[in-house]
Structures are given as C-alpha cells and as structure tokens.
Amino acid sequence: RDLEDRVIFTNGVFDILHKGHFELLNEARSLGDRLVVAINSDASVKRLKGETRPVNNQMKRIAQLEMLPWVDEVVVFEEDTPYELIKQIKPHVIVKGGDYTVETVVGHDLAEVHLVKTVEGYSTTKIIEAAQ
C-alpha cells in the first residue's frame, strides 16, 4: 500500500448488488483514501452458499463493482476467508456489515474493524427468494 494512503478493505460475495451493498461501500470509502473490495471466487461461493450460487459469475461481479464510484480496486480470493489476502494488503480498516461483531470479522486481529449498520429488508438471499 502507498504510505500516504489510508487503505480500507471489505470483502464478500457481492452477487446481486443492492442498497445494503451500496451503503456499505459508500461508508467504507469515506473512511480512507483507497477502497479495496475482495470477492469470493466462484468456487469459493459454491462451497459457502451452495451449487446455485453465485447468480453472477466473478467476471460480472468484478465488472459491476469496478463501475461504482467508491471502489478503487477489486480482487478475487479462492479461499473460504480472505485472511491471507488481508495479511498481504495490510489495510488500515476492515469494513463489514452490522450482522457481524468485531470478534467475528476475519482479520480483526490484523486491522481496525468498522461495522456498517445493516440496511433492513435488503439481502441477496431475499432477492433470490422473491425472484423464484
């Protein structure tokens, strides 16, 4: 990371983007100079969420995130958690949604953690269920 940049990190599947994602990314970017978004690879998503996920493959997810004004960089990780990636990037702050506690955030031992209040009524799972 650049010495003068305050690097912010968040991660997730970011499969079907919704208001909750936008608010998290906007708030995350406001905390520093550079926002790095790590997404689970397609294989990682299948292991964690099941064979029907992701709805959007990792190339589509990368392209969508890169179009957002708050996102400076998108990286993909193959593992089930981004712990090794966090060790490499060395962010100043890790941002996650309010459904986490500081202690349950992967990498809480490596950087400050900032939790963003969950936007009620928005989740990828709910969107998928409604579409079915």
N, C-alpha and C positions, 0 to 999 in steps of 0.2 A: 504494500500500500504506500501511497505517497505520504511522506512525513507530515505535510501540511494538511492533508485531507482527513476529515473525521469520517471513517467508513462505517456505514450502517449495513447490517446483514439481516435478511429474513429468508425463510425457506418454506416450502410447501409444495403441494401438487399443482395448484393454480390451474385446475382443469377447466371449469366453466367459470369465467370471471364474473363477479357480481359486486354489488355495492359494498359488501363487507371487505372484499379484497381491495377495492379502490380506496376505501377509507384507511385501511391498514397501510397500504403502500404510500399514500399521501402523508400520513402522520410519520411513517418511518423516514421518508425522505426529508421531512422537516427537521429531523434530529441531527443531520450531518451534511457533509459535502458530497457524499457518494453513496448510492444505494445499490448494493449487490443482492440480487434475488436468486436464490438457488432453488431449482426444481428437481423433484424426483424423476429419474429416468422412467421410461415406460415400463421396463421390467420391475423396477422398484415399486411403482404404483400398483402393478398387478399383484405383487407379493403382499402389499399392505392393504389394498382395497378390494382385491378380487379380480377375476378374469374379465369382467365387463368394464373395467376402468383401465386406463383413462378414456374418457369420451374423446378428447382431443389428444393426438399424439404429441410427443415432446417438441417436434419441429413447429407445430401450430402453436403450442403453448409458449415457446420461446418468441415466436414472431409477434404474438399478441402482447406479451409483456414488454417487448422492446419498443412497441408503439406508444406505451404510456409515458407521459412526461416525467414521472417521478423515478423511473427505473433507469439506472446508468449502465448496468451490466446484468446479464442473465447467464448463469452457469448451471450445468446439469451434474447431479451426483447419482452414482449407481447403487450406493449402499442404502440401507434402510434409514439411516440417520446421516446428517451432514457433519458429524463430529470432526472427522479428519479434514474436511474442507474448511471448517471454521478455524482449525489449528493452522491451516495454510494461509488463509486470508487475514487472520488476526484483526477482526473488526473491533471497533470501539464499543459498539452496541449491537445486541441481537434483539430483534423485534418479533414478537409473536402476538397472537390474538388473546383476548381475555378468557378464553376457555382453558388457558394454561395457567400454572403458577410458576413463579421464578424457578422453583426447585424441579419442575418437570420440563423445563426448556432445555433441549440438548445444547450443551456448550455454556450453560450458566456458570461453570467454573472457569471459563476462558474469557468472558467479557461481561460488561454490564448488560442487564436484561431490561427491556422496556415492554410492558404489556399494553396493547391497544384494546380499548373496550369493544366487546363483541357487538356487532350490529344485529339486533334481534330480528328473526324472521328470514335471514339470508344464509343459505348454505348450499353447496353444490349438491349434496345428497337430497335436499328438499327440492331443488330444481329438477333433478333427475326423476324423483318420485312423481312430481307434478306432470312432467312430460309423458310419463308412462300412463 
